Amino acid sequence: MSLQKQLFNYVFKNIVTQRPIFEYVKWIHQKLHLQTFSWISLCMKPDLLVYYGYENQLKSYLRFNDLQCLSNYEYDRSIFYTIRNNYWKILEMIVKIPYNYRFTYLGFDYFYTHFKRLFCNKFLDYAVLWNRWNLLDMLDMKYNFSRIDFHSALEVVGVNGGVECMKWLVSKVNDNQDDIYNKVANLSVYHGQIEITQWLSVHIPSSIRGSIFYQLIIGQNKRSLGWLFPNLKEINNLSKLAKTLDIPNSYTYSYLISREYVKSIQNKYPSKLPKIQKRSDQRKQKSNNHDKYKQQK
């Protein structure tokens, strides 16, 4: 057995470590100041065990180690790792069914009670950002997110997408639905999240479908323009949408929306959108208005 081990070490040292790829890895580690851990050292770092998904080793650590020395940052980082890597079993273990009373008390009851506004809502936003809809109930059960947290996460959905997360969040916020639809709808069309826009176009009240997507006019996302105009019949009075915008002149439309789409929309709705003026024409109009003002004086 000893001879086999010596032979393995000899082969590994003389064949594997001499290859260029091994030298490249060592060089990258040096440049990035990456740390190298032995297996024993790794098993004593619970945040890294969470990061790599070593569930059994984490269980062993929680059974036999006092976590009082673990920093608040490491607690916070561990939760983020479970969300990012979708380790729902590990998240359930350290949040819902902990193996160590001290871990529960120090890590999640005491710390997050005092700093809830700083950290808890970030967990919800982070889960929505990565579209971890299967973790939302578990996180909400532990931290009891507030209405402000839900509204913040809805904005993340509007920007980054995630229909399942959208459904869950809407079910949690029962009041002021119009405001929710308005906020998320405009973010979705502005950032081109077509799946969110499609879901909203079916579930929002028909009475407000033609007025909540006003960001479509000042946005520049061709995917949203290409889907909404042929599919959403309620957008048939764009002049009303234009009145809700605090835009000084129609040149802003030609700047923010691609000119090709503006032309296509004007051809389809010739009486609904203001005509695009050239900047020179706008300057002439301003000059004429200024002269008239002087004459009146």
QUIFENSUL-V534859 format. One record per pair of residues at least 24 apart in sequence whose C-alpha atoms are under 10 Angstrom apart, sorted by the first residue. I is the first residue (numbers start at 1). J is the second residue. D is the distance in whole Angstrom. If there is no record, write none. Layout:
BEGIN
i,j,d
I,J,D
I,J,D
END
This chain:
BEGIN
i,j,d
45,70,9
45,74,9
46,70,9
46,74,8
46,75,9
46,78,8
47,73,10
47,74,6
47,75,7
47,76,9
47,77,7
47,78,5
47,79,9
47,80,10
47,81,8
47,82,10
48,74,9
48,77,9
48,78,8
48,81,9
49,78,9
49,81,10
49,90,10
50,77,9
50,78,6
50,79,8
50,80,10
50,81,7
50,82,7
50,85,9
50,87,8
50,90,7
50,91,9
50,94,10
51,77,9
51,78,7
51,79,9
51,80,9
51,81,5
51,82,7
51,83,10
51,84,9
51,85,8
51,87,9
51,90,10
52,81,9
52,82,9
52,85,9
52,87,9
53,81,9
53,82,8
53,85,8
53,86,9
53,87,7
53,89,9
53,90,8
54,87,10
54,90,9
55,87,9
55,89,8
55,90,6
55,93,9
56,90,10
58,90,9
58,93,10
58,94,9
58,99,10
59,90,9
59,93,8
59,94,9
59,98,9
59,99,7
59,100,9
60,99,9
61,99,9
61,100,10
62,94,9
62,98,8
62,99,6
62,100,6
62,101,9
62,102,10
62,103,8
63,98,10
63,99,6
63,100,6
63,101,10
64,99,10
64,100,9
65,100,9
65,102,10
65,103,10
66,100,8
66,101,10
66,102,7
66,103,8
67,100,8
67,101,10
67,102,7
67,103,6
67,104,10
67,106,8
67,107,9
68,102,7
68,103,8
68,105,10
68,106,7
68,107,9
70,103,9
70,106,9
70,107,9
71,106,10
71,107,9
72,106,9
72,107,7
72,108,10
72,111,8
72,112,10
74,107,9
75,103,9
75,106,9
75,107,6
75,108,8
75,111,9
76,107,9
76,108,9
76,111,10
76,112,10
76,119,8
76,120,9
76,123,9
79,123,8
79,139,10
80,122,9
80,123,7
80,126,8
80,127,8
82,127,10
82,135,9
83,123,8
83,124,9
83,126,7
83,127,6
83,128,9
83,129,10
83,130,8
83,131,9
83,132,7
83,134,10
83,135,8
83,136,10
83,139,10
84,126,8
84,127,7
84,129,9
84,130,6
84,131,9
84,132,8
85,130,9
85,132,9
86,127,9
86,130,9
86,131,10
86,132,7
86,133,10
86,134,9
86,135,8
87,135,9
88,132,9
88,134,8
88,135,7
88,138,9
89,135,10
91,135,8
91,138,8
91,139,9
92,135,9
92,138,7
92,139,9
92,142,10
95,138,8
95,139,8
95,141,10
95,142,7
95,143,10
96,138,8
96,139,9
96,141,8
96,142,7
108,142,9
108,143,9
109,142,9
109,143,9
112,143,8
113,143,9
116,143,8
116,145,9
117,145,10
117,146,10
117,148,10
117,149,9
120,144,9
120,145,7
120,146,10
120,149,8
121,145,7
121,146,8
121,148,8
121,149,5
121,150,8
121,152,8
121,153,8
122,149,8
122,152,9
122,153,9
123,149,10
123,153,10
124,149,7
124,150,8
124,152,9
124,153,6
124,156,10
125,149,8
125,150,9
125,151,10
125,152,7
125,153,5
125,154,8
125,155,9
125,156,7
125,157,9
126,153,8
126,156,9
127,153,9
127,156,10
127,165,9
128,153,7
128,154,8
128,155,10
128,156,7
128,157,7
128,160,9
128,161,9
128,162,7
128,164,9
128,165,6
128,166,9
128,169,10
129,153,8
129,156,6
129,157,7
129,159,9
129,160,6
129,161,8
129,162,8
129,165,9
130,157,10
130,160,9
130,161,9
130,162,9
130,165,10
131,157,9
131,160,9
131,161,8
131,162,6
131,163,9
131,164,8
131,165,6
131,166,9
132,162,9
132,164,9
132,165,8
133,162,8
133,163,9
133,164,6
133,165,5
133,166,9
133,167,9
133,168,8
133,169,10
134,164,9
134,165,9
134,168,10
135,165,10
136,165,8
136,168,8
136,169,9
137,168,9
145,172,10
146,172,10
146,173,10
147,172,8
147,173,7
147,174,10
147,175,10
148,173,10
151,180,8
151,183,9
151,184,10
154,180,8
154,181,10
154,183,8
154,184,7
154,187,10
155,180,9
155,183,7
155,184,6
155,185,10
155,186,10
155,187,7
155,188,9
156,184,9
156,187,9
156,188,10
157,184,7
157,187,9
157,188,8
157,193,9
157,196,8
158,183,8
158,184,5
158,185,7
158,186,8
158,187,5
158,188,5
158,189,8
158,190,9
158,191,8
158,192,9
158,193,7
158,194,10
158,196,7
158,197,9
159,184,8
159,185,10
159,186,9
159,187,6
159,188,6
159,189,9
159,190,8
159,191,6
159,192,8
159,193,7
159,196,10
160,187,9
160,188,8
160,191,8
160,192,9
160,193,7
160,196,9
161,187,10
161,188,7
161,191,9
161,192,9
161,193,6
161,194,8
161,195,7
161,196,6
161,197,9
162,193,9
162,195,8
162,196,7
163,193,10
163,195,7
163,196,6
163,197,9
163,198,10
163,199,7
163,200,10
164,196,10
166,196,8
166,199,9
166,200,10
167,196,10
167,199,9
167,200,10
177,204,9
177,205,10
178,204,8
178,205,9
178,208,8
178,212,9
179,212,9
181,205,9
181,208,9
181,209,10
181,212,7
181,213,9
182,208,9
182,209,9
182,211,9
182,212,5
182,213,7
182,214,9
182,215,10
183,212,8
183,213,9
183,215,10
184,212,9
184,213,9
185,209,10
185,212,7
185,213,6
185,214,9
185,215,8
185,216,9
186,212,7
186,213,5
186,214,7
186,215,5
186,216,7
186,219,9
187,213,9
187,215,8
187,216,9
187,219,10
188,213,9
188,215,9
188,216,9
188,221,10
188,224,8
189,213,7
189,214,9
189,215,7
189,216,6
189,217,10
189,219,8
189,220,9
189,221,7
189,222,9
189,223,8
189,224,5
189,225,8
189,227,10
189,228,9
190,214,9
190,215,6
190,216,6
190,217,9
190,218,8
190,219,5
190,220,7
190,221,6
190,222,9
190,223,10
190,224,7
190,225,9
191,215,10
191,216,10
191,219,8
191,220,8
191,221,7
191,222,10
191,223,9
191,224,8
192,216,10
192,219,9
192,220,9
192,221,6
192,222,8
192,223,6
192,224,5
192,225,9
192,227,10
193,221,10
193,223,8
193,224,8
194,223,7
194,224,6
194,225,10
194,226,10
194,227,8
194,228,9
197,224,8
197,227,9
197,228,8
198,224,10
198,227,9
198,228,9
198,231,9
198,232,9
201,228,9
201,231,9
201,232,7
201,234,9
202,232,10
206,234,8
207,234,9
208,234,8
208,235,10
209,233,9
209,234,6
209,235,7
210,234,5
210,235,4
210,236,7
210,237,7
210,238,8
210,240,9
210,241,8
211,235,7
211,236,10
211,237,9
211,238,9
211,240,8
211,241,6
211,244,9
212,241,9
213,241,8
214,238,9
214,240,9
214,241,6
214,242,8
214,243,10
214,244,8
214,245,8
215,241,9
215,245,9
216,241,10
216,257,9
217,241,8
217,242,8
217,245,9
217,253,7
217,256,9
217,257,7
217,262,9
217,273,10
218,242,9
218,245,9
218,247,9
218,252,8
218,253,6
218,254,9
218,255,9
218,256,6
218,257,7
219,253,9
219,256,6
219,257,6
219,258,9
220,253,10
220,254,10
220,255,9
220,256,6
220,257,5
220,258,7
220,261,9
221,256,9
221,257,8
221,258,9
222,257,8
222,258,8
222,260,10
222,261,8
225,257,9
225,261,8
225,262,10
225,265,9
226,261,9
229,265,8
229,268,9
236,269,8
236,272,8
237,269,9
237,271,9
237,272,6
237,273,9
238,269,8
238,271,9
238,272,5
238,273,6
238,274,9
239,271,8
239,272,5
239,273,6
239,274,8
240,272,9
240,273,10
241,272,10
241,273,9
242,272,9
242,273,8
242,274,8
249,274,10
249,276,9
249,277,9
249,279,10
249,282,8
250,274,7
250,275,7
250,276,6
250,277,7
250,278,9
250,279,10
250,282,9
251,275,9
251,276,6
251,277,6
251,278,7
251,279,7
251,281,10
251,282,8
252,276,9
252,277,10
252,279,10
253,277,10
254,278,9
END
